[in-house]
Amino acid sequence: MATDAAILTAAERLAPRPAPRWAKALRNPRTIAALAVILLTLAMALCAPWLAPHGYKDQYRGEENLAPGAYLLGTDDLGRDILSRMMYGAQVSLAVGLCATLVSMLIGVAVGLLSGYFGGWADSVLMRFTDTIAAFPSLLLAMAITAVYDRPHQTMAERIAVLIFALGIVGWTGMARLVRSQVLTIKGEDYVNAARALGAEDRHIILRHVLPNCVSPIIVVATLAIGGNILGEAGLSFLGLGVQAPFPSWGGMLADARNYVDTFWWQAVFPGTAIVITVLAFNLFGDSLRDALDPKALK
């Protein structure tokens, strides 16, 4: 019997192990393309001061509204290089998208954990509050928040902070519901009951046993939320509630170009395309993560 057990152990050791889920996801061409776009956009934003051929507010008299050519993506109505402004605008879009997602994730995870784990009156109060926030149209609520905190002569950092706060406040409800549903399942597992029977405190159980088992869906939803927040920032900037001139944002560039769509198409097409491609890349990457991290998915 011992010999048979040793042979079985050796056979299991020599048997090929299944590829990790991450490796399977990275073999998907869709995932690779989405990740490449995300990394390229991130590199463009970080390296804009060194890679941009011109300053974002440099104006060249006599070279207004030039079609793509001498300037790779053309110029706008003030003679500013569109490519350079798009590279600097990526800083705003990614900063707001990532930081607003972090804010909404922190709020949503905290609310979901407390609501699902403790239940009772805490669950009722927190979920009714979540339903109340979710009842408001997200964009309108974000517009109201940015309008309330809008002040004359705000610095760029202050405007970005307001955008992050506004989008983070309105975007946490879906995360809270997801985490709550996960916690309701996890808190009945044997290892949680064993920890509770051994006298572990609720804080210890939540942080060491419940939260780690919610990480996978949190990552997936957060990745998808980044694209939504980038789109939200573009919408607010388009409406004049985001970053103000002369610093560019993709939504602001679209707003500046709305009167020239019929004549100088490149001023709207290139920033709009950047928004579409970036949001699509984050959504595709989030879908790939969901497929890779879903334990019920067939591989």
C-alpha positions as CSV (number, residue, x, y, z in Angstrom):
1,M,0.0,0.0,0.0
2,A,2.8,2.4,0.9
3,T,4.5,1.6,-2.5
4,D,1.3,2.3,-4.3
5,A,0.9,5.6,-2.4
6,A,4.4,6.6,-3.3
7,I,3.9,5.8,-7.0
8,L,0.6,7.8,-7.0
9,T,2.4,10.7,-5.4
10,A,5.2,10.6,-7.9
11,A,2.7,10.4,-10.8
12,E,0.8,13.4,-9.5
13,R,4.1,15.3,-9.2
14,L,5.1,14.5,-12.8
15,A,1.7,15.1,-14.3
16,P,1.4,18.3,-16.2
17,R,-0.4,21.0,-14.2
18,P,-3.2,23.0,-15.7
19,A,-2.2,26.5,-16.8
20,P,-3.0,29.3,-14.4
21,R,-6.1,31.2,-15.2
22,W,-4.1,34.3,-15.8
23,A,-1.9,32.6,-18.3
24,K,-5.0,31.4,-20.2
25,A,-6.4,34.9,-20.2
26,L,-3.2,36.3,-21.6
27,R,-3.3,33.8,-24.5
28,N,-6.5,35.4,-25.7
29,P,-5.7,37.9,-28.6
30,R,-8.6,40.1,-27.4
31,T,-7.0,40.4,-24.0
32,I,-3.5,41.1,-25.4
33,A,-4.9,43.8,-27.7
34,A,-6.9,45.5,-24.9
35,L,-3.9,45.3,-22.5
36,A,-1.6,46.8,-25.2
37,V,-4.0,49.7,-25.7
38,I,-4.2,50.4,-22.0
39,L,-0.4,50.3,-21.5
40,L,0.1,52.5,-24.6
41,T,-2.4,55.1,-23.3
42,L,-0.8,55.0,-19.8
43,A,2.7,55.4,-21.3
44,M,1.5,58.3,-23.5
45,A,0.0,60.0,-20.5
46,L,3.1,59.6,-18.2
47,C,5.6,60.5,-20.9
48,A,3.6,63.4,-22.5
49,P,6.0,66.1,-21.3
50,W,8.8,64.3,-23.2
51,L,7.0,62.7,-26.1
52,A,4.6,65.5,-27.1
53,P,6.0,67.4,-30.1
54,H,4.6,70.7,-28.8
55,G,3.3,72.2,-25.6
56,Y,-0.4,71.7,-24.9
57,K,-1.1,75.5,-24.9
58,D,1.4,76.5,-27.7
59,Q,-0.4,78.5,-30.4
60,Y,0.9,79.0,-33.9
61,R,-0.5,82.0,-35.7
62,G,-1.3,81.4,-39.3
63,E,-1.6,77.6,-38.8
64,E,-5.1,77.4,-37.4
65,N,-7.4,74.5,-38.5
66,L,-4.6,72.7,-40.4
67,A,-5.5,69.2,-41.7
68,P,-3.4,66.2,-40.6
69,G,0.0,66.4,-42.4
70,A,2.7,68.7,-41.2
71,Y,1.1,68.3,-37.8
72,L,0.4,64.6,-37.5
73,L,-3.2,65.0,-36.3
74,G,-3.7,68.6,-37.5
75,T,-4.3,71.8,-35.4
76,D,-7.4,73.3,-33.8
77,D,-9.0,76.7,-34.3
78,L,-6.3,78.4,-32.1
79,G,-3.4,76.8,-33.9
80,R,-2.6,74.2,-31.2
81,D,-1.3,70.8,-32.0
82,I,-4.0,68.2,-31.5
83,L,-1.7,65.3,-31.0
84,S,0.1,67.1,-28.1
85,R,-3.1,68.1,-26.5
86,M,-4.5,64.5,-26.8
87,M,-1.3,63.2,-25.0
88,Y,-1.8,65.6,-22.2
89,G,-5.5,65.0,-22.1
90,A,-4.8,61.3,-21.5
91,Q,-3.4,62.3,-18.1
92,V,-6.7,63.8,-17.0
93,S,-8.8,60.9,-18.4
94,L,-6.7,58.1,-16.7
95,A,-6.2,60.0,-13.5
96,V,-9.9,60.6,-13.0
97,G,-10.8,57.1,-14.3
98,L,-8.4,55.3,-11.9
99,C,-8.8,57.5,-8.8
100,A,-12.6,57.7,-9.1
101,T,-12.8,54.0,-9.4
102,L,-10.6,53.6,-6.3
103,V,-13.0,56.0,-4.3
104,S,-16.1,54.1,-5.4
105,M,-14.4,50.8,-4.7
106,L,-13.5,51.8,-1.2
107,I,-17.0,53.0,-0.4
108,G,-18.8,50.1,-2.1
109,V,-16.6,47.4,-0.5
110,A,-17.0,48.9,2.9
111,V,-20.8,49.2,2.6
112,G,-21.1,45.7,1.1
113,L,-19.0,44.0,3.7
114,L,-20.8,45.6,6.7
115,S,-24.2,45.1,5.2
116,G,-23.7,41.5,4.2
117,Y,-21.8,40.3,7.2
118,F,-23.9,41.9,10.0
119,G,-27.3,41.8,8.4
120,G,-30.3,42.9,10.4
121,W,-30.9,46.6,10.8
122,A,-27.4,47.4,9.5
123,D,-28.2,45.6,6.2
124,S,-31.6,47.4,5.9
125,V,-30.2,50.9,6.6
126,L,-27.2,50.5,4.3
127,M,-29.1,48.9,1.4
128,R,-31.9,51.5,1.6
129,F,-29.2,54.2,1.5
130,T,-27.6,52.4,-1.5
131,D,-31.0,52.2,-3.3
132,T,-31.5,56.0,-2.7
133,I,-28.2,56.9,-4.3
134,A,-28.7,54.5,-7.1
135,A,-32.1,56.0,-7.8
136,F,-30.5,59.3,-9.0
137,P,-29.2,59.4,-12.6
138,S,-25.5,59.1,-12.3
139,L,-24.5,61.8,-14.7
140,L,-27.0,64.3,-13.3
141,L,-25.9,63.7,-9.7
142,A,-22.2,64.1,-10.8
143,M,-23.1,67.3,-12.5
144,A,-24.9,68.6,-9.4
145,I,-21.9,67.7,-7.2
146,T,-19.4,69.4,-9.6
147,A,-21.6,72.5,-9.8
148,V,-21.8,72.8,-6.0
149,Y,-18.0,72.7,-5.6
150,D,-17.3,74.8,-8.7
151,R,-15.4,77.9,-7.7
152,P,-13.8,80.7,-9.8
153,H,-10.0,80.5,-10.2
154,Q,-9.8,76.8,-9.2
155,T,-6.5,75.2,-10.0
156,M,-6.4,72.2,-12.3
157,A,-5.6,69.9,-9.3
158,E,-8.7,71.1,-7.5
159,R,-10.9,70.6,-10.5
160,I,-9.6,67.1,-11.0
161,A,-10.2,66.4,-7.3
162,V,-13.8,67.5,-7.6
163,L,-14.3,65.2,-10.7
164,I,-12.8,62.3,-8.8
165,F,-15.0,62.9,-5.8
166,A,-18.2,63.4,-7.9
167,L,-17.7,60.3,-10.0
168,G,-16.6,58.2,-7.0
169,I,-19.6,59.2,-5.0
170,V,-22.1,58.2,-7.7
171,G,-20.4,55.0,-8.8
172,W,-20.2,52.8,-5.7
173,T,-23.7,51.3,-5.5
174,G,-23.1,48.5,-7.9
175,M,-19.9,47.5,-6.1
176,A,-21.7,47.5,-2.8
177,R,-24.5,45.2,-4.0
178,L,-22.0,42.8,-5.6
179,V,-19.9,42.6,-2.4
180,R,-22.9,42.1,-0.3
181,S,-24.1,39.2,-2.4
182,Q,-20.7,37.6,-2.1
183,V,-20.5,38.1,1.6
184,L,-24.0,36.5,2.2
185,T,-22.6,33.3,0.6
186,I,-19.2,33.4,2.1
187,K,-20.2,34.0,5.7
188,G,-22.0,30.7,5.9
189,E,-18.9,28.7,4.8
190,D,-17.3,26.2,7.2
191,Y,-14.0,28.1,7.6
192,V,-15.9,31.2,8.6
193,N,-18.0,29.3,11.2
194,A,-14.8,27.6,12.5
195,A,-13.1,31.0,12.9
196,R,-16.1,32.3,14.7
197,A,-16.2,29.2,17.0
198,L,-12.6,29.7,17.9
199,G,-13.4,33.1,19.2
200,A,-12.1,35.3,16.3
201,E,-13.3,38.8,16.3
202,D,-15.6,40.1,13.6
203,R,-13.0,42.4,12.2
204,H,-10.5,39.6,11.9
205,I,-13.1,37.3,10.1
206,I,-14.0,40.1,7.7
207,L,-10.5,41.1,6.8
208,R,-8.8,37.7,6.9
209,H,-11.5,35.3,5.6
210,V,-14.4,37.2,4.0
211,L,-12.7,40.0,2.1
212,P,-10.0,37.9,0.4
213,N,-12.6,35.7,-1.1
214,C,-14.4,38.7,-2.7
215,V,-11.3,40.0,-4.4
216,S,-11.8,38.4,-7.8
217,P,-15.3,39.9,-8.6
218,I,-14.1,43.3,-7.1
219,I,-11.2,43.4,-9.5
220,V,-13.4,42.6,-12.5
221,V,-16.0,45.2,-11.6
222,A,-13.3,47.8,-10.8
223,T,-11.7,47.3,-14.2
224,L,-15.1,47.8,-16.0
225,A,-15.8,50.9,-13.9
226,I,-12.6,52.6,-15.0
227,G,-13.9,52.8,-18.6
228,G,-17.2,54.2,-17.3
229,N,-15.5,56.9,-15.2
230,I,-13.3,57.9,-18.2
231,L,-16.5,58.3,-20.2
232,G,-18.1,60.2,-17.3
233,E,-15.1,62.6,-17.1
234,A,-15.4,63.2,-20.8
235,G,-19.1,64.0,-20.5
236,L,-18.6,66.4,-17.6
237,S,-15.7,68.2,-19.4
238,F,-17.8,68.4,-22.6
239,L,-20.5,70.2,-20.6
240,G,-17.9,72.6,-19.1
241,L,-17.9,71.1,-15.6
242,G,-14.5,69.4,-15.9
243,V,-10.9,70.6,-16.5
244,Q,-10.9,74.1,-17.9
245,A,-8.7,75.6,-20.7
246,P,-5.9,75.9,-21.4
247,F,-5.2,72.4,-20.0
248,P,-6.8,69.8,-22.3
249,S,-9.1,66.9,-21.7
250,W,-10.6,64.7,-24.3
251,G,-14.1,65.8,-23.5
252,G,-13.1,69.4,-23.5
253,M,-11.5,69.0,-26.9
254,L,-14.7,67.6,-28.2
255,A,-16.6,70.6,-26.8
256,D,-14.2,73.0,-28.5
257,A,-14.6,71.1,-31.8
258,R,-18.4,70.8,-31.9
259,N,-18.8,73.9,-34.0
260,Y,-16.3,72.6,-36.6
261,V,-17.4,69.0,-37.2
262,D,-18.7,69.7,-40.7
263,T,-15.6,71.6,-41.9
264,F,-12.6,70.5,-39.7
265,W,-13.6,67.0,-38.9
266,W,-10.2,65.9,-37.4
267,Q,-10.7,68.2,-34.4
268,A,-13.5,66.0,-33.1
269,V,-12.7,62.7,-34.7
270,F,-9.4,62.1,-33.0
271,P,-10.3,62.9,-29.4
272,G,-13.6,61.0,-29.8
273,T,-11.8,58.0,-31.2
274,A,-9.4,58.1,-28.3
275,I,-12.3,58.0,-25.8
276,V,-14.0,55.1,-27.6
277,I,-10.8,53.0,-28.0
278,T,-9.7,53.5,-24.4
279,V,-13.1,52.7,-22.9
280,L,-13.5,49.7,-25.1
281,A,-10.0,48.4,-24.1
282,F,-10.9,48.6,-20.4
283,N,-14.2,46.9,-21.0
284,L,-12.7,44.1,-23.0
285,F,-9.9,43.6,-20.4
286,G,-12.6,43.5,-17.7
287,D,-14.5,40.8,-19.7
288,S,-11.4,38.8,-20.1
289,L,-10.7,39.0,-16.3
290,R,-14.2,37.9,-15.6
291,D,-13.8,34.8,-17.8
292,A,-10.4,34.0,-16.3
293,L,-11.4,34.4,-12.7
294,D,-14.9,32.8,-12.8
295,P,-14.5,29.4,-11.2
296,K,-17.7,28.2,-13.0
297,A,-16.3,29.1,-16.5
298,L,-15.5,26.2,-18.7
299,K,-11.8,26.1,-19.7
